[in-house]
Amino acid sequence: MGRKADIVLATALALAATSPAHAADGQSISIAQGSLGEASIALGRQAGVSIGMSDQSLARIPTRAVKGRLSVEQALRRLLKDSGAVAQRIDERTWRIVRAPHPAPATRAPVTTAALAPVEQQPVAEIVVTASKRDLPLPRYPGMVDAVDNGAFTSGEAAGGTATLLARIASLSSTHAGSGRNKLFIRAIADSGVVGPTQATTGQYFNDLRLNYAAPDPDLRLYDVRGVEVLEGPQGTLYGAGSLGGIIRIMPNPPNLGETGGQLSMGLAAPQHGDPGGDVAATLNLPIVPEKLALRVVGYGVQDGGYIDDVQRDKDDVNRTRTWGGRAALRFAPDDDWTIDLNGLYQEIKADDAQYAAKDVGRLERASGVAQPYSSTYGLVNLRVERQWDNLRFVSSTGYVRQALNESYDATVEKDVPALFRQRNRVNIFSTENRLVRDLDNGLGWILGASYLESSSDLRRSLTSDVFRVVPVQASAIPGVPLYGFGRVATTTGVHNEIKEATLFGEASFEPIRGLVATVGGRWTNSRLSGRAIDPIALLSFAEIARAEAQADRTESVFLPSVGLLTDAIAGMTLYARFQQGFRPGGLAVDDQRIQRFQNDRASTVEVGFRQGVPGRDLVALSGNVAYTEWRDIQADVTDRIGLPTTANIGDGRIYTVEGRIVLRPVPRLTLDGSIIYNDSRLTRPAEFVTTLSYRGQSLTLPNVANLGGRVAFDYRTPVGKDMGLRIGGSARYVGKSRLGVGPILGRTQGDYVDTSLTAALRKGAVELSLSLTNLLDSDGNRFSLGTPFDLSTDYYTPLRPRTVRVGLDFAF
């Protein structure tokens, strides 16, 4: 009981949450002459509000230029003058443009301001793909995109971080080694389940700053974000290396220059078979110099209770995880044209033990000789400068990231000599990007930019045992590395990789005939790569090390083209086709106590798709996509013959992907959402070592992405009385079968489970009370089949978190 009381007390002392922006404050507004659809997108971006339309034909109404320090209401009044349309204010952050009930006189077009509308009348804002770097409206983006706005997250979901995105987006998948050490995949662009020195296949961004490079998902908590966008890849033209599968962009709420505000939230969670946990968070927005300078601060703490027992060490609920962190943002707007943002972020994750269990031991149980804790530390600082002209925008983003991941694996060979293998990965990233943008306006839009990136990673490894006696040589899991006993550490070979990338990129869209938009682009990147061994063991010859390091020290240049065609000539429907490429540079890796180079890889994708209707607004909204990907010289983090994580080129592959989504709104208060994805991936030309390890004639699938996945969800919102609102939502996601890795050694199956959730929230004024239930079926669900890489014979699995109930309370001020 003492430990559980300590959990509740620690949870109650943490901080975080979100606060809404206030749309009534004056903002620096600069909107070029054009159409109402383009102007509403620009105004929404500049003022931080959502602007929807009751009729999409309104989007083609011509508008005049608007510039100055204005409130949203003032800017809309100017835009809609003599237009025959009016603006309705739904809440502090949401507006709707509708046709005037009667023809407006030529000399005036009044703007009406409505009180807070009933839930069923709230509009869906125009979806703008800001991750395209040109603020494209969704109907004019040639590709698959999932956009989740801040209204979709409860505080409990914000505490879940990446797990919340996985539950909402069918095309997004992950390994499940533990929070802060997972790899994310979009579509079926997946290399492997273990983390080595290779670059991620999915790019992750915090606004315009790259979050990771040769490291796993930092799993940032989603407090106080205005939205998350997931663009399916490749995205090589705009985002360069490491965006083969696509990109994930987290967009935090910026500081509000005009008004003080904030929010507090807290929650207590109880899993059915484990320790309780909880989360608390707080946000504060503070104008320092009104309309000029403001500070926004976020803090949070999350504790996930353990639910896996270790029977060999006689310990219960060993896999407890704690996360705490915070963000600070300072915004300076010296005049109507300039915006300068300084952002800082820090997060730390600590897990007491690994997250896996063993089927032959029992449900949610395993038998390990040692604890296998891990930790993840993440920090960034970013300076972003934006200059707005009438129809041009300059954006400069410069930042520095430091990420550290400490992992440990059970490396026991003899039961009476428990051993621990430790791996430490330190990654530093400096990046800067400067671009000039003309958003799509009157059929023309373009972007021209340059970027520079430096990344270095140190992967260090060691072996140790805490037995108080001399250990025999044969008890060591790694040849050539002694196991001393008495807690002494023996180092084993690690690697250091560095890369410097200089890039020029550009993309342009034009409308040769009305309703047909063509997009062409390209990215040229020059990469300088180097690598060296760290603490090489005596078994490695200096000649071998020198040869491998000489191969790693090289310069590579690559050009990535892109082409897209889109038509919205059919009312309410978008048809598109797209071709794009992506790549990852090579590096050095340790393989079975050898140092060797792995080459860069490259993916090319051709896709066609359609969209009809706007999700959540129209009675029926449909979207679908078919894609073919050819992937050459696939880099994969694998395990060598003794279980050490390493990286190699495993050959060429191809992937077919079919996706579909339907969103129904049978009544204004209810939204139904269903999506499905099918992947067919094959290693068409396996490397020689893969062929040697595999059965002759065996068809090899690419790892870690299910062949079939789908999701169904509902969202119901209704007023209760005069000043209360009720929201009920639920979802079920199916994750089909996949394999841990390539070949028979890592060929175990995983997946084939259903994850479910149900949430209810009651809001009255500034207070919201919520109740959520996850894993309704209390399913084990094998999310990941890797336990310790030094034991590939035991039937390990990573179960879903057991059925968990959470009670939450939010308060805005």
C-alpha positions in Angstrom: 0.0 0.0 0.0 2.9 2.4 0.7 4.1 2.1 -2.9 0.6 2.8 -4.3 0.1 5.8 -2.0 3.4 7.1 -3.2 2.2 6.8 -6.8 -0.9 8.8 -6.1 1.0 11.5 -4.3 3.7 11.8 -7.0 0.9 12.0 -9.6 -0.8 14.8 -7.7 2.3 16.9 -7.6 3.1 17.0 -11.4 1.9 19.7 -13.9 0.4 20.5 -17.4 -2.5 21.1 -19.8 -3.9 23.3 -22.6 -5.4 26.7 -22.9 -7.4 28.2 -25.8 -6.2 31.1 -27.9 -8.4 34.2 -27.8 -9.6 35.3 -31.2 -10.7 38.8 -30.2 -7.3 40.2 -29.7 -5.6 42.3 -32.3 -3.2 40.3 -34.5 -0.8 41.2 -37.3 -2.8 40.5 -40.4 -1.5 40.6 -44.0 -3.7 38.9 -46.6 -3.2 39.4 -50.4 -6.0 40.0 -52.9 -7.5 36.7 -54.0 -10.4 34.4 -53.3 -12.4 34.0 -50.0 -11.2 30.4 -49.6 -7.5 31.4 -49.8 -8.1 34.4 -47.6 -9.8 32.4 -44.9 -7.0 30.0 -44.8 -4.4 32.8 -44.5 -6.5 34.5 -41.7 -6.9 31.3 -39.8 -3.1 30.7 -39.9 -2.1 34.2 -38.9 -4.7 34.6 -36.1 -4.7 31.0 -34.8 -8.4 30.4 -35.3 -10.5 28.0 -37.3 -12.7 29.4 -40.1 -15.2 27.1 -41.8 -17.7 27.7 -44.7 -21.3 26.5 -44.9 -21.1 26.3 -48.7 -17.8 25.6 -50.5 -18.9 27.7 -53.5 -18.2 30.7 -51.2 -14.5 29.9 -51.5 -14.4 31.3 -55.0 -15.7 34.8 -54.1 -13.0 37.4 -54.9 -11.7 39.4 -51.9 -9.6 42.5 -51.4 -6.3 42.8 -49.7 -6.4 43.2 -45.9 -3.5 44.4 -43.8 -2.9 45.8 -40.3 -3.3 45.0 -36.6 -6.8 43.7 -36.5 -9.1 41.4 -34.6 -10.5 38.4 -36.4 -13.9 40.1 -36.5 -12.4 43.3 -38.0 -10.5 41.3 -40.6 -13.5 39.3 -41.6 -15.6 42.4 -41.9 -13.2 43.8 -44.4 -12.9 40.6 -46.3 -16.6 40.1 -46.6 -17.6 43.6 -47.5 -19.9 43.6 -50.6 -19.5 39.8 -50.8 -23.0 38.6 -50.0 -21.6 36.5 -47.1 -21.5 37.1 -43.4 -19.4 35.6 -40.5 -20.7 33.9 -37.4 -18.7 33.5 -34.3 -19.1 30.1 -32.8 -16.7 30.3 -29.9 -13.4 31.9 -29.0 -11.5 30.1 -31.7 -14.1 29.1 -34.3 -15.9 31.1 -37.0 -18.2 30.2 -39.8 -18.8 32.0 -43.1 -22.4 31.7 -44.5 -24.4 33.3 -47.2 -26.3 36.4 -46.0 -30.0 35.6 -45.3 -31.0 38.4 -47.6 -29.2 40.1 -50.5 -26.9 42.6 -48.9 -26.9 46.2 -50.0 -24.0 47.1 -52.2 -22.7 49.6 -49.7 -22.6 47.4 -46.6 -22.3 43.7 -45.6 -22.9 43.5 -41.8 -21.0 40.9 -39.8 -23.1 39.1 -37.2 -21.6 37.8 -34.0 -23.4 34.8 -32.6 -23.3 33.5 -29.0 -21.9 30.1 -28.4 -23.8 27.8 -30.7 -25.3 24.5 -29.7 -23.0 21.6 -30.2 -24.9 20.3 -33.2 -24.4 23.6 -35.1 -20.7 23.9 -34.7 -19.0 23.9 -38.1 -16.0 22.0 -39.3 -13.2 24.4 -40.1 -11.5 24.3 -43.5 -8.7 21.7 -43.3 -5.4 23.3 -44.2 -2.3 21.1 -44.9 0.3 23.3 -43.2 2.9 20.5 -43.3 3.0 21.1 -47.1 4.9 24.3 -46.1 2.6 26.2 -48.4 -0.7 26.2 -46.4 -2.7 24.2 -49.0 -6.4 23.6 -48.5 -7.0 19.9 -48.3 -9.0 19.7 -51.6 -5.8 21.0 -53.3 -3.3 18.7 -51.7 -2.2 15.8 -54.0 -1.7 13.1 -51.4 -2.9 11.3 -48.3 -3.0 13.3 -45.1 -4.5 12.8 -41.6 -5.1 16.0 -39.7 -6.0 15.8 -36.0 -7.0 19.1 -34.4 -6.7 20.0 -30.7 -10.5 19.6 -30.2 -10.0 15.8 -30.7 -7.7 15.4 -27.7 -8.8 15.0 -24.1 -6.2 15.6 -21.4 -6.0 11.8 -21.0 -5.2 11.3 -24.7 -2.7 14.2 -24.5 -1.0 12.2 -21.7 -0.8 9.2 -24.0 1.5 10.9 -26.5 2.2 8.9 -29.7 -0.1 6.1 -28.5 -3.0 8.4 -29.1 -2.0 9.0 -32.7 -1.6 5.2 -33.2 -5.2 4.7 -32.0 -6.5 7.3 -34.4 -4.6 6.9 -37.6 -4.8 3.5 -39.5 -1.7 4.1 -41.6 0.5 4.8 -38.6 2.2 1.9 -36.8 4.9 1.4 -34.3 7.2 -1.1 -32.5 6.3 -1.4 -28.9 9.6 -1.7 -27.0 8.5 1.0 -24.6 7.7 4.8 -24.6 10.7 6.7 -25.9 12.4 3.7 -27.6 9.9 2.9 -30.4 10.2 3.2 -34.2 7.3 4.7 -36.1 6.2 3.6 -39.6 3.7 5.1 -42.1 2.1 2.8 -44.7 4.4 -0.2 -44.9 7.7 1.6 -45.1 9.2 -0.3 -42.2 12.8 -1.6 -41.9 12.9 -3.6 -38.6 11.9 -3.7 -35.0 15.3 -3.1 -33.2 17.0 0.3 -32.9 20.5 0.7 -34.4 22.5 3.5 -36.0 20.3 3.9 -39.1 18.0 6.8 -39.7 14.3 6.6 -39.1 12.0 6.0 -42.0 9.5 8.5 -40.7 10.4 12.2 -40.1 9.1 13.8 -37.0 8.8 17.6 -36.6 7.9 20.1 -33.9 6.6 23.0 -36.0 9.5 23.3 -38.5 12.2 21.7 -36.4 13.3 18.1 -37.0 12.8 16.0 -33.8 14.9 12.9 -34.5 17.5 11.5 -36.9 19.3 8.3 -36.0 17.1 7.7 -33.0 13.7 6.4 -32.0 10.5 8.4 -31.4 10.9 10.7 -28.4 7.2 10.2 -27.7 6.4 13.8 -26.7 3.2 14.3 -24.8 0.5 16.2 -26.7 -0.4 18.8 -24.2 -1.3 22.3 -25.6 -1.0 21.5 -29.2 -3.3 22.9 -31.8 -3.0 19.9 -34.1 -1.0 17.1 -35.5 -0.6 16.3 -39.3 0.6 13.0 -40.7 1.6 13.2 -44.4 2.2 9.9 -46.2 5.4 9.6 -48.0 7.8 9.7 -49.5 8.2 13.4 -48.7 11.8 13.8 -50.0 11.2 17.1 -51.9 10.1 19.1 -48.9 11.7 17.2 -46.0 14.7 15.4 -47.4 16.4 12.4 -45.9 14.5 10.1 -43.5 11.0 10.8 -44.8 10.5 7.6 -46.9 7.3 6.7 -45.1 6.1 10.2 -44.5 6.3 12.8 -41.8 4.5 13.6 -38.5 4.3 17.3 -37.6 3.2 18.4 -34.1 2.0 22.0 -34.0 1.9 23.6 -30.5 -0.3 26.5 -29.6 1.7 29.8 -29.9 1.7 32.4 -27.2 -1.3 34.7 -27.2 -0.1 38.3 -27.3 -3.3 39.8 -25.9 -4.7 37.9 -22.9 -3.6 36.0 -19.8 -5.1 32.5 -19.5 -4.3 28.9 -18.8 -5.6 25.5 -17.9 -5.1 22.8 -15.3 -5.8 19.1 -15.7 -5.3 16.0 -13.7 -6.3 12.3 -13.9 -6.1 9.1 -12.0 -5.9 5.7 -13.8 -6.3 2.2 -12.5 -5.3 -0.8 -14.7 -7.2 -4.1 -13.9 -4.0 -6.1 -13.3 -1.5 -3.6 -12.0 -0.5 -0.5 -10.2 -2.5 2.8 -10.4 -1.0 5.7 -12.2 -2.0 9.3 -13.1 -1.3 12.5 -14.9 -1.3 16.2 -14.1 -0.6 19.1 -16.3 -0.7 22.9 -16.5 -0.5 25.7 -19.1 0.0 29.4 -18.5 -0.2 32.2 -21.1 1.2 35.5 -20.0 1.5 38.7 -22.1 4.6 40.6 -21.1 4.2 43.6 -23.4 0.6 43.6 -24.7 0.3 43.0 -28.4 4.2 42.8 -28.6 5.6 40.1 -26.3 4.1 37.0 -24.7 5.2 33.9 -22.8 3.5 30.5 -22.8 4.6 27.7 -20.5 3.5 24.1 -20.3 4.5 21.5 -17.6 3.3 17.9 -17.1 3.9 14.7 -15.3 2.6 11.2 -16.3 3.0 7.9 -14.4 2.0 4.6 -16.1 1.5 1.9 -13.5 3.2 -1.4 -14.1 1.3 -4.6 -14.9 3.9 -7.3 -15.7 5.2 -9.6 -13.0 8.7 -11.2 -12.9 8.3 -14.6 -11.3 12.1 -15.4 -11.1 12.8 -12.3 -9.1 9.5 -12.5 -7.3 8.5 -8.9 -8.2 5.1 -7.6 -9.2 4.2 -4.8 -11.7 7.9 -4.3 -12.7 7.3 -2.2 -15.8 6.3 1.1 -14.2 7.1 4.2 -16.4 7.4 7.8 -15.4 7.4 10.8 -17.8 7.8 14.4 -17.0 8.7 17.5 -19.0 7.7 20.9 -20.1 7.8 23.6 -22.8 8.3 27.3 -22.9 7.6 29.6 -25.9 8.3 33.3 -26.2 6.7 35.3 -29.1 7.8 38.7 -30.1 5.8 40.7 -32.8 7.6 44.0 -33.2 5.2 45.2 -36.0 2.5 43.9 -38.3 4.9 42.0 -40.6 7.4 40.2 -38.3 6.8 37.3 -35.9 9.8 35.9 -33.8 9.3 32.7 -31.8 11.8 31.2 -29.3 10.9 27.7 -28.2 12.4 25.3 -25.6 11.4 21.8 -24.7 12.6 19.1 -22.3 11.2 15.7 -21.5 12.5 12.7 -19.5 11.1 9.1 -19.5 12.3 6.5 -17.0 11.1 2.9 -17.0 11.9 0.5 -14.1 11.9 -2.6 -16.4 11.2 -3.9 -19.9 7.6 -4.1 -21.2 7.5 -7.7 -22.4 6.1 -11.0 -21.1 6.6 -14.7 -21.9 3.7 -16.9 -23.0 5.2 -20.0 -21.5 5.4 -18.4 -18.1 1.9 -17.0 -17.7 -0.3 -14.1 -18.6 1.5 -10.8 -18.0 4.4 -12.7 -16.5 8.0 -13.5 -17.4 11.1 -14.9 -15.7 14.3 -12.7 -15.9 17.5 -12.9 -13.9 18.0 -9.1 -13.9 15.9 -5.9 -14.2 16.1 -4.2 -17.6 15.5 -0.5 -17.1 15.7 2.1 -19.7 15.5 5.9 -19.9 15.1 8.6 -22.6 16.1 12.2 -22.3 15.1 14.7 -24.9 15.7 18.5 -25.3 15.4 21.1 -28.0 15.7 24.8 -28.6 14.3 26.5 -31.7 14.3 30.0 -33.1 11.7 30.7 -35.8 11.4 34.0 -37.7 8.6 34.8 -40.1 8.2 37.9 -42.3 4.9 38.5 -44.1 4.4 40.6 -47.3 1.2 41.0 -49.3 1.5 37.6 -51.1 4.9 36.3 -49.9 6.1 34.8 -46.7 9.7 34.2 -45.5 10.3 31.6 -42.8 13.6 30.8 -41.1 13.8 28.0 -38.5 17.0 27.1 -36.7 17.4 24.7 -33.8 19.4 22.3 -31.8 18.3 18.9 -30.5 19.9 16.5 -28.0 18.5 13.0 -27.4 19.9 10.3 -25.2 18.5 6.7 -24.9 19.9 4.3 -22.4 18.7 0.7 -22.8 19.5 -2.6 -21.2 18.9 -6.2 -22.2 19.1 -9.5 -20.3 22.2 -11.2 -21.7 22.2 -14.2 -19.3 23.8 -17.3 -20.7 24.1 -19.4 -17.5 21.2 -19.1 -15.0 23.4 -18.7 -12.0 25.3 -15.8 -13.7 22.8 -13.1 -14.6 24.3 -10.6 -17.1 23.2 -7.3 -18.4 24.0 -5.8 -21.8 23.7 -1.9 -21.9 23.5 0.3 -25.0 23.7 4.1 -24.9 22.8 6.2 -27.9 23.6 9.9 -27.8 22.3 12.0 -30.8 22.9 15.7 -31.5 21.2 17.6 -34.3 21.8 21.1 -35.5 19.5 22.2 -38.4 18.5 25.4 -40.1 16.0 25.9 -42.9 15.2 29.2 -44.8 12.4 29.3 -47.3 10.4 31.9 -49.3 6.8 30.9 -49.9 3.9 32.0 -52.1 0.8 30.2 -51.0 -1.5 28.9 -53.7 -3.3 32.0 -55.0 -5.1 32.6 -58.3 -3.7 29.3 -59.6 -0.1 29.8 -58.7 2.0 28.9 -55.6 5.6 28.0 -55.0 8.3 27.5 -52.4 12.0 27.9 -52.7 14.4 27.0 -49.8 17.8 26.0 -48.5 18.7 23.9 -45.4 21.7 22.7 -43.6 21.9 19.8 -41.1 24.6 18.3 -38.9 23.9 15.1 -36.9 26.2 13.0 -34.8 25.4 9.8 -32.9 27.5 7.8 -30.4 26.4 4.2 -29.9 28.3 2.7 -26.9 27.9 -0.8 -25.5 29.0 -2.7 -22.4 28.5 -6.0 -20.6 28.3 -6.5 -16.8 27.2 -8.9 -14.1 26.6 -8.3 -10.4 27.5 -11.8 -9.2 30.2 -11.6 -6.5 32.6 -14.2 -8.0 34.8 -14.8 -10.9 32.8 -15.6 -14.0 33.8 -18.3 -16.5 34.6 -17.2 -20.0 31.8 -19.3 -21.6 29.2 -17.3 -19.5 29.7 -14.3 -21.7 27.1 -13.7 -24.4 29.5 -11.8 -26.6 32.7 -13.5 -28.0 35.8 -11.5 -27.1 34.1 -9.5 -24.3 34.7 -10.8 -20.8 32.1 -11.0 -18.0 34.0 -10.0 -14.9 31.4 -10.2 -12.2 31.4 -8.0 -9.0 29.6 -5.3 -11.1 32.7 -4.5 -13.2 31.9 -3.2 -16.7 33.5 -4.6 -19.9 33.1 -2.4 -23.0 32.3 -3.8 -26.4 32.6 -2.2 -29.8 30.4 0.8 -30.5 30.2 3.2 -33.4 30.2 7.0 -34.0 28.5 8.4 -37.1 28.4 11.9 -38.4 26.6 13.5 -41.3 26.5 17.0 -42.8 23.8 17.8 -45.3 23.4 20.9 -47.5 20.2 21.1 -49.5 18.4 23.3 -52.0 14.8 22.5 -52.7 11.8 24.0 -54.5 8.3 23.2 -55.6 5.7 25.0 -57.7 2.0 24.6 -58.4 0.2 26.1 -61.4 -3.2 25.9 -62.9 -2.9 25.6 -66.7 -6.6 25.2 -67.1 -9.3 25.9 -64.5 -9.7 23.0 -62.1 -6.4 21.3 -63.0 -3.4 21.9 -60.8 0.1 20.6 -61.7 2.9 20.4 -59.1 6.6 19.9 -59.9 9.5 20.0 -57.5 12.9 18.7 -56.7 15.5 18.5 -53.9 19.3 18.4 -54.3 21.2 17.2 -51.3 25.0 16.9 -50.7 25.9 14.7 -47.8 29.3 14.3 -46.1 29.4 11.2 -44.0 32.0 9.8 -41.6 32.2 7.1 -39.0 34.6 5.4 -36.6 34.7 2.6 -34.1 34.3 3.3 -30.3 36.2 1.1 -27.8 37.0 -1.7 -30.3 37.6 -5.1 -28.7 40.9 -6.9 -29.2 39.4 -9.4 -31.7 39.1 -6.6 -34.3 42.2 -5.9 -36.3 43.4 -2.4 -36.9 43.4 -3.1 -40.7 39.7 -4.0 -40.6 38.8 -1.0 -38.6 40.8 1.4 -40.8 39.2 -0.1 -44.0 35.7 0.3 -42.7 36.3 3.8 -41.5 37.8 4.8 -44.8 34.7 3.5 -46.6 32.4 5.4 -44.2 34.3 8.7 -44.9 32.7 9.8 -48.1 30.5 12.4 -49.9 27.2 11.6 -51.6 24.9 13.8 -53.8 21.3 12.9 -54.5 18.5 14.6 -56.4 14.8 13.8 -55.5 12.2 14.8 -58.1 8.4 15.0 -57.5 5.4 15.4 -59.8 1.7 15.8 -59.0 -1.5 16.3 -60.8 -4.8 17.2 -59.2 -8.3 18.2 -60.4 -11.3 19.5 -58.5 -13.3 20.2 -61.7 -16.0 17.8 -60.5 -17.9 19.6 -57.8 -17.1 18.3 -54.3 -14.5 15.8 -55.5 -10.7 15.8 -55.8 -8.8 13.4 -58.0 -5.0 13.3 -57.8 -1.9 11.4 -58.9 1.6 11.8 -57.5 5.2 10.5 -57.9 7.8 11.2 -55.2 11.1 9.8 -53.8 12.9 9.6 -50.5 16.3 8.4 -49.3 18.4 7.7 -46.2 22.2 8.1 -46.2 24.5 5.3 -45.1 26.9 4.9 -42.2 28.9 2.4 -40.0 27.5 -0.5 -38.0 28.9 -3.3 -35.8 28.0 -6.8 -37.2 29.0 -9.8 -35.2 32.0 -7.9 -33.8 32.9 -6.6 -37.2 32.8 -3.0 -38.4 31.2 -2.6 -41.7 29.5 0.1 -43.9 25.9 0.1 -44.9 24.8 2.0 -48.1 22.1 4.6 -48.6 18.7 3.4 -49.6 16.0 5.0 -51.8 12.2 4.7 -52.1 10.1 5.7 -55.1 6.3 5.9 -54.9 3.5 6.3 -57.5 0.0 6.8 -56.1 -3.5 7.8 -57.3 -6.4 8.8 -55.0 -9.6 10.7 -54.5 -11.5 12.7 -51.9 -15.1 13.6 -51.8 -16.7 15.8 -49.2 -15.3 17.3 -46.0 -15.1 14.9 -42.9 -17.4 15.9 -40.1 -19.3 18.5 -42.2 -20.9 16.7 -45.1 -23.3 13.8 -44.8 -20.8 11.5 -46.4 -17.1 12.1 -46.9 -15.0 9.5 -48.8 -11.3 9.2 -49.6 -9.2 6.4 -51.1 -5.7 5.8 -52.3 -3.7 3.1 -54.2 0.1 3.3 -54.1 3.1 1.3 -55.4 6.5 1.7 -53.8 9.8 0.4 -55.0 12.5 0.4 -52.3 16.2 -0.1 -53.3 19.0 -1.3 -51.0 16.8 -1.3 -47.9 18.6 -0.4 -44.7 17.4 -2.5 -41.7 18.4 -2.6 -38.1 18.7 -6.3 -37.5 20.4 -8.6 -35.0 23.6 -10.5 -35.7 24.2 -14.1 -34.9 24.9 -13.4 -31.2 21.9 -11.0 -30.8 23.6 -7.6 -31.0 21.6 -4.9 -32.8 23.3 -3.9 -36.1 22.4 -2.4 -39.5 22.7 -3.9 -43.0 21.3 -3.5 -46.5 18.9 -6.4 -46.8 18.1 -6.0 -50.5 15.3 -4.6 -52.7 11.6 -4.6 -52.0 8.2 -3.5 -53.3 5.0 -2.5 -51.5 1.4 -2.3 -52.7 -0.9 -0.2 -50.5 -4.7 0.3 -50.7 -6.4 2.7 -48.3 -9.9 3.9 -47.8 -11.9 6.1 -45.4 -15.5 7.0 -44.9 -16.9 9.6 -42.5 -20.6 9.9 -42.0 -22.6 12.6 -40.3 -26.2 11.2 -40.2 -27.3 13.8 -37.7 -25.5 17.1 -36.7 -24.5 15.7 -33.3 -23.1 12.4 -34.4 -20.0 11.6 -36.5 -19.1 8.0 -37.6 -15.5 7.3 -38.9 -14.2 4.2 -40.6 -10.9 3.6 -42.2 -9.0 0.6 -43.6 -5.5 -0.1 -45.0 -4.1 -3.1 -46.8 -0.4 -3.7 -47.4 1.3 -6.3 -49.6 5.1 -6.0 -49.1 7.8 -8.3 -50.4 11.6 -8.5 -50.4 12.0 -9.1 -54.1 15.8 -9.3 -54.2 17.1 -10.3 -50.8 20.8 -9.7 -50.0 23.1 -12.7 -50.0 23.2 -13.1 -46.2 19.4 -12.9 -46.0 19.1 -15.6 -48.7 21.6 -17.8 -46.7 19.5 -17.4 -43.5 16.2 -18.1 -45.3 14.6 -21.1 -46.8 15.1 -21.5 -50.5 12.2 -20.1 -52.5 10.7 -18.5 -49.4 8.7 -15.3 -49.9 9.9 -12.7 -47.5 7.6 -9.9 -46.3 8.9 -6.7 -44.9 8.7 -6.5 -41.1 6.6 -4.8 -38.5 3.7 -3.5 -40.5 0.5 -5.5 -40.6 -0.9 -6.7 -43.9 -4.4 -5.4 -42.8 -5.5 -2.7 -40.5 -8.6 -0.8 -39.8 -10.5 1.5 -37.4 -14.1 2.4 -36.6 -15.0 5.3 -34.3 -17.9 7.5 -33.3 -18.2 10.9 -31.7 -21.4 12.2 -30.2 -21.8 15.8 -28.8 -24.9 17.3 -27.4 -25.9 20.2 -25.1 -27.2 19.4 -21.7 -29.3 22.2 -20.3 -28.4 25.8 -20.9 -24.6 25.8 -20.2 -23.5 22.2 -20.2 -22.2 20.0 -23.0 -21.8 16.2 -23.2 -19.3 14.4 -25.4 -19.2 10.6 -25.9 -16.7 8.9 -28.1 -15.4 5.4 -28.8 -13.1 3.5 -31.1 -11.9 0.0 -32.1 -8.8 -0.5 -34.1 -7.7 -3.8 -35.6 -4.0 -4.5 -36.2 -3.4 -7.4 -38.5 -0.6 -9.9 -38.5 3.0 -8.9 -39.2 6.5 -10.3 -38.6 9.2 -9.1 -36.2 11.9 -9.1 -38.8 13.2 -10.6 -42.1 14.1 -14.3 -42.2 13.5 -17.3 -39.9 15.6 -15.9 -37.0 13.4 -12.8 -36.6 10.4 -14.3 -38.4 8.0 -14.5 -35.5 4.5 -13.3 -36.0 2.9 -10.5 -34.0 -0.3 -8.4 -34.2 -3.8 -9.8 -35.0 -5.6 -8.0 -32.1 -8.2 -5.4 -31.5 -7.6 -2.3 -29.3 -10.7 -0.5 -28.0 -11.6 2.6 -26.0 -14.6 4.6 -24.7 -14.6 8.2 -23.4 -17.3 10.5 -21.9 -16.8 14.1 -21.0 -19.2 16.6 -19.3 -18.3 20.3 -19.6 -19.9 23.1 -17.7 -18.3 26.5 -18.3 -14.6 26.2 -17.7 -14.7 22.9 -15.9 -14.7 19.4 -17.6 -15.1 16.0 -16.0 -14.1 13.0 -18.0 -14.2 9.2 -17.7 -12.4 6.9 -20.1 -12.0 3.2 -20.4 -9.3 1.6 -22.6 -8.9 -2.1 -23.8 -12.5 -2.8 -23.0 -12.0 -6.5 -23.9 -9.0 -6.8 -21.6 -7.1 -8.4 -24.4 -3.4 -9.5 -24.2 -2.8 -8.6 -27.9 0.8 -9.3 -28.9 2.0 -5.9 -30.1 5.7 -6.8 -30.4 7.4 -10.2 -30.3 10.9 -9.1 -29.2 11.9 -9.5 -25.6 15.7 -9.6 -25.2 17.6 -10.1 -28.5 20.0 -12.5 -26.7 17.2 -15.0 -26.4 15.3 -15.6 -29.7 14.0 -19.0 -28.8 11.6 -18.0 -26.0 8.1 -17.0 -27.1 8.2 -13.4 -25.8 5.4 -11.0 -26.5 4.5 -7.4 -25.6 0.9 -7.2 -24.3 -1.6 -4.4 -24.6 -2.0 -2.4 -21.4 -4.8 -4.2 -19.4 -8.3 -2.8 -19.2 -7.8 0.6 -17.6 -10.2 3.2 -16.2 -9.3 6.9 -15.9 -11.1 9.8 -14.2 -10.0 13.3 -15.2 -10.7 16.9 -14.2 -9.9 19.9 -16.4 -10.2 23.6 -15.4 -9.6 26.6 -17.7 -9.0 30.1 -16.5 
